[in-house]
Amino acid sequence: MREQLVRRLRRTGSDLPAPAKSAAQAVLSAVDPLLVRRYRRATGRTDPIPPIALRARVGSPGIDAFLRNGEVYERLLPETLGSVGRSLVEFESVLDFGVGCGRVLVPLWRRWGGETSFHGCDIDEGAIAWLRTHYPALPVEVNGFHPPLPYAADSFDFLYSVSVFSHLDESGQDDWLAEVRRVLRPGGVALLTVHGEAAFQRFVTGESVGAIRSASDRLAAGSLAERGFVYEEAEWSRWNALRFIGDSGGWGLAFHSEEYLRRHWGGLFPSLQIVKGKAAQDIVLVTG
């Protein structure tokens, strides 16, 4: 019932005129510190919590949802690596590509940041500034909308990217896949999440609501297996739970069939494995 209410509110919010959206965002931003204080009293948590604008940009505006999602991936990434015989402890240098305000990187760094060096990068300057203020020991950088990343070739033996390739058009994903290959050391591993068949069906049925109004009708025009790769440009809205940075295009909802991944991505990396059912998005493991 609560999820249905949230979906209805998002649909309603996307139809608001621009001044009303601005007013709603201002109210939410003003109230958020009070909600954070109440959350701290209820849970006893004292660690830094990003403001609602930064949480919303990674799709989790709610405080509990934001923290819970980060903890889910903090467990999921080592578990997924373990399923292919690899472990976080074997990597010397790790990059979170699309780190945002540290939803995944911070809990991983707290647990595994002993001898392993963790890094993060993102196009969101505000999110990187927040991380630098609250976690100065974490090396994070701002990158451009297009490659290259601010790192030398062969810099990392593990790179992960949560919910980035699920929002890139085909040209953008190809450019960034090549960049992932460049900064990944030979034999290194990249873990990248994508919208697969299960996610495609959730959007077709309207169970999932994203940044694209009426996307379900257009997505239902053909199966993902038949089309291979499906991309729908995001409609700019300040209310969107996924608040994309800038409105210059290249962002939206992207869906990948398994056959497309094996054929298209598999040609760029020595090996590729697809892991389904562990998260809302499918996980693709590739080696450099």
C-alpha positions as CSV (number, residue, x, y, z in Angstrom):
1,M,0.0,0.0,0.0
2,R,2.8,2.4,0.9
3,E,4.7,1.7,-2.4
4,Q,1.5,2.3,-4.4
5,L,1.0,5.7,-2.6
6,V,4.6,6.7,-3.3
7,R,4.1,5.8,-7.0
8,R,0.9,7.9,-7.1
9,L,2.7,10.8,-5.5
10,R,5.5,10.7,-8.0
11,R,3.1,10.6,-10.9
12,T,1.2,13.6,-9.4
13,G,4.4,15.4,-8.8
14,S,5.6,15.0,-12.3
15,D,2.5,16.8,-13.6
16,L,2.9,19.8,-11.3
17,P,3.8,23.2,-12.9
18,A,7.4,24.3,-12.5
19,P,6.7,26.9,-9.7
20,A,4.8,24.2,-7.7
21,K,7.7,21.8,-8.1
22,S,10.1,24.4,-6.9
23,A,7.9,25.2,-3.9
24,A,7.6,21.5,-3.0
25,Q,11.3,20.9,-3.2
26,A,11.9,24.0,-1.0
27,V,9.5,22.6,1.6
28,L,11.1,19.1,1.5
29,S,14.6,20.6,1.9
30,A,13.5,22.8,4.8
31,V,11.8,19.9,6.7
32,D,14.5,17.3,6.0
33,P,16.8,18.4,8.9
34,L,14.0,17.9,11.3
35,L,13.3,14.4,9.9
36,V,17.0,13.6,10.2
37,R,17.1,14.6,13.9
38,R,14.0,12.5,14.5
39,Y,15.5,9.5,12.8
40,R,18.7,9.9,14.9
41,R,16.7,9.9,18.1
42,A,14.7,6.8,17.0
43,T,17.7,4.8,15.8
44,G,20.7,6.2,17.7
45,R,22.7,6.7,14.5
46,T,25.3,9.4,14.7
47,D,27.0,9.1,11.3
48,P,26.6,11.8,8.6
49,I,23.3,11.6,6.6
50,P,23.2,13.4,3.2
51,P,20.5,16.0,2.7
52,I,17.4,15.0,0.8
53,A,18.5,16.5,-2.5
54,L,21.6,14.3,-2.6
55,R,19.7,11.2,-1.5
56,A,17.0,11.8,-4.2
57,R,19.6,12.0,-6.9
58,V,20.5,8.3,-6.3
59,G,16.9,7.3,-6.1
60,S,16.5,7.0,-2.3
61,P,15.1,10.2,-0.9
62,G,13.9,8.5,2.3
63,I,16.5,8.4,5.0
64,D,15.9,4.8,6.0
65,A,15.7,3.6,2.3
66,F,18.9,5.4,1.5
67,L,20.9,3.8,4.4
68,R,19.3,0.4,3.9
69,N,20.1,0.3,0.2
70,G,23.7,1.1,0.9
71,E,23.9,-1.7,3.4
72,V,22.3,-4.1,0.9
73,Y,25.0,-3.5,-1.6
74,E,27.7,-3.5,1.1
75,R,26.7,-7.2,1.6
76,L,25.8,-7.9,-2.0
77,L,29.1,-6.9,-3.7
78,P,31.3,-9.3,-1.7
79,E,28.7,-12.0,-2.0
80,T,28.6,-11.7,-5.8
81,L,32.3,-11.7,-6.0
82,G,32.4,-14.8,-3.9
83,S,30.1,-16.6,-6.3
84,V,32.8,-16.3,-9.0
85,G,35.7,-17.2,-6.7
86,R,36.9,-13.6,-6.0
87,S,37.1,-11.6,-2.8
88,L,37.3,-7.9,-1.9
89,V,40.3,-8.6,0.3
90,E,42.4,-9.5,-2.8
91,F,42.0,-6.1,-4.4
92,E,44.5,-3.3,-3.7
93,S,42.5,-0.4,-5.3
94,V,38.7,-0.1,-5.7
95,L,36.7,2.5,-7.6
96,D,33.0,3.4,-7.1
97,F,32.1,4.8,-10.6
98,G,29.0,6.9,-10.0
99,V,29.6,7.2,-6.2
100,G,27.0,9.9,-5.7
101,C,27.0,10.9,-2.0
102,G,28.5,7.6,-0.9
103,R,25.5,5.4,-0.5
104,V,27.5,2.2,-1.3
105,L,31.1,3.4,-0.9
106,V,30.8,4.6,2.7
107,P,29.6,1.3,4.2
108,L,32.0,-0.7,2.0
109,W,34.9,1.5,3.1
110,R,34.0,1.2,6.8
111,R,33.9,-2.6,6.6
112,W,36.7,-3.3,4.1
113,G,38.9,-0.2,4.1
114,G,42.0,-1.8,5.8
115,E,44.7,-2.6,3.2
116,T,42.3,-1.9,0.3
117,S,42.3,1.6,-1.0
118,F,38.7,2.8,-1.9
119,H,38.0,5.7,-4.3
120,G,34.9,7.3,-5.8
121,C,34.0,9.6,-8.7
122,D,30.8,11.2,-9.9
123,I,29.6,14.0,-12.2
124,D,27.6,15.5,-9.2
125,E,29.8,18.2,-7.8
126,G,27.5,18.8,-4.9
127,A,27.7,15.1,-3.8
128,I,31.5,15.0,-4.1
129,A,31.7,18.2,-2.1
130,W,29.5,16.7,0.6
131,L,31.7,13.5,0.8
132,R,34.9,15.6,1.0
133,T,33.5,17.5,3.9
134,H,32.1,14.6,5.9
135,Y,34.6,11.8,4.8
136,P,37.9,13.6,4.1
137,A,39.8,10.3,4.3
138,L,38.0,9.0,1.2
139,P,39.6,10.1,-2.0
140,V,36.8,11.2,-4.4
141,E,36.9,13.1,-7.7
142,V,34.5,14.9,-10.0
143,N,34.4,13.5,-13.5
144,G,32.8,14.8,-16.7
145,F,29.6,13.7,-18.4
146,H,31.8,12.1,-21.0
147,P,35.2,10.2,-20.6
148,P,37.9,10.3,-19.6
149,L,38.0,9.6,-15.9
150,P,40.6,11.5,-13.8
151,Y,42.7,8.4,-13.4
152,A,45.6,6.8,-15.2
153,A,45.3,3.6,-17.2
154,D,45.3,0.4,-15.1
155,S,44.6,2.2,-11.9
156,F,42.1,-0.2,-10.3
157,D,41.8,-4.0,-9.9
158,F,38.1,-3.7,-8.9
159,L,35.6,-1.2,-10.2
160,Y,31.9,-1.3,-9.5
161,S,29.1,0.9,-10.8
162,V,25.6,0.7,-9.3
163,S,22.7,2.2,-11.4
164,V,24.8,4.0,-14.0
165,F,24.7,1.8,-17.1
166,S,20.9,1.4,-16.4
167,H,20.5,5.0,-17.4
168,L,22.9,5.6,-20.3
169,D,22.0,5.7,-24.0
170,E,23.9,3.3,-26.3
171,S,26.5,5.7,-27.3
172,G,27.1,6.8,-23.7
173,Q,27.4,3.2,-22.5
174,D,29.9,2.3,-25.2
175,D,32.1,5.3,-24.4
176,W,32.1,4.5,-20.6
177,L,32.6,0.7,-21.1
178,A,35.8,1.6,-23.0
179,E,36.8,3.8,-20.2
180,V,36.1,1.1,-17.6
181,R,38.4,-1.2,-19.6
182,R,41.1,1.6,-19.7
183,V,41.3,2.2,-16.0
184,L,40.9,-1.5,-15.0
185,R,44.1,-3.4,-14.6
186,P,44.7,-6.6,-16.6
187,G,42.8,-9.4,-14.8
188,G,40.8,-6.9,-12.7
189,V,37.1,-7.2,-12.2
190,A,34.3,-4.7,-13.0
191,L,30.8,-5.1,-11.5
192,L,28.2,-3.2,-13.4
193,T,24.4,-3.2,-12.8
194,V,21.8,-3.0,-15.6
195,H,18.0,-3.2,-16.0
196,G,17.4,-6.7,-17.4
197,E,14.2,-8.6,-18.3
198,A,12.7,-8.5,-14.8
199,A,13.2,-4.8,-14.5
200,F,11.8,-4.3,-18.0
201,Q,8.6,-6.1,-17.0
202,R,8.2,-4.0,-13.9
203,F,8.3,-0.8,-15.9
204,V,6.0,-2.3,-18.6
205,T,3.3,-3.1,-16.0
206,G,3.7,0.2,-14.2
207,E,5.0,-1.6,-11.0
208,S,8.1,0.6,-11.2
209,V,7.8,4.3,-11.8
210,G,10.9,6.2,-13.0
211,A,11.7,9.5,-14.6
212,I,9.8,8.9,-17.8
213,R,6.1,9.6,-18.0
214,S,4.0,7.1,-19.8
215,A,7.0,4.9,-20.4
216,S,5.1,1.7,-19.9
217,D,3.1,2.2,-23.1
218,R,6.2,2.7,-25.2
219,L,8.1,-0.1,-23.6
220,A,5.3,-2.5,-24.2
221,A,5.7,-2.0,-28.0
222,G,8.0,-5.1,-28.1
223,S,9.8,-7.6,-26.0
224,L,13.2,-6.9,-24.6
225,A,14.5,-10.2,-26.1
226,E,13.4,-9.0,-29.6
227,R,14.8,-5.5,-29.2
228,G,18.0,-6.3,-27.3
229,F,18.6,-2.8,-26.1
230,V,15.9,-0.3,-25.2
231,Y,16.4,3.3,-24.2
232,E,13.9,5.9,-23.2
233,E,15.0,9.5,-22.7
234,A,14.2,11.0,-19.3
235,E,11.8,13.8,-19.1
236,W,13.3,16.6,-17.1
237,S,11.4,17.1,-13.8
238,R,12.7,18.5,-10.5
239,W,10.4,16.1,-8.7
240,N,11.8,12.9,-10.2
241,A,13.2,10.6,-7.6
242,L,16.1,10.1,-10.0
243,R,17.1,13.7,-10.4
244,F,19.6,13.6,-13.3
245,I,22.4,16.1,-13.5
246,G,21.7,18.6,-16.2
247,D,19.3,18.4,-19.0
248,S,21.6,18.0,-22.0
249,G,20.4,14.5,-22.9
250,G,22.1,11.1,-22.7
251,W,20.2,10.1,-19.5
252,G,17.1,8.0,-19.2
253,L,16.0,4.4,-18.7
254,A,18.1,1.7,-20.4
255,F,17.3,-2.0,-20.6
256,H,19.6,-4.8,-21.7
257,S,18.7,-8.3,-22.8
258,E,21.0,-11.1,-21.8
259,E,21.8,-11.9,-25.5
260,Y,22.7,-8.2,-26.1
261,L,25.0,-8.1,-23.1
262,R,26.8,-11.3,-24.2
263,R,27.1,-10.1,-27.8
264,H,27.8,-6.4,-27.4
265,W,29.5,-6.1,-24.0
266,G,31.2,-9.5,-24.3
267,G,33.1,-8.3,-27.3
268,L,34.8,-5.6,-25.2
269,F,36.1,-7.8,-22.3
270,P,37.9,-11.1,-22.0
271,S,35.1,-12.6,-19.9
272,L,31.5,-11.7,-18.9
273,Q,29.1,-13.3,-16.4
274,I,25.5,-12.2,-15.6
275,V,24.1,-12.6,-12.1
276,K,20.3,-12.3,-11.8
277,G,17.9,-12.2,-8.9
278,K,20.1,-10.7,-6.2
279,A,19.0,-7.1,-6.6
280,A,16.5,-4.9,-8.4
281,Q,19.0,-4.7,-11.3
282,D,20.9,-7.5,-12.9
283,I,24.7,-7.7,-12.2
284,V,27.2,-8.0,-15.0
285,L,30.8,-9.1,-14.0
286,V,33.5,-8.5,-16.6
287,T,37.3,-8.8,-16.4
288,G,39.9,-6.5,-17.8
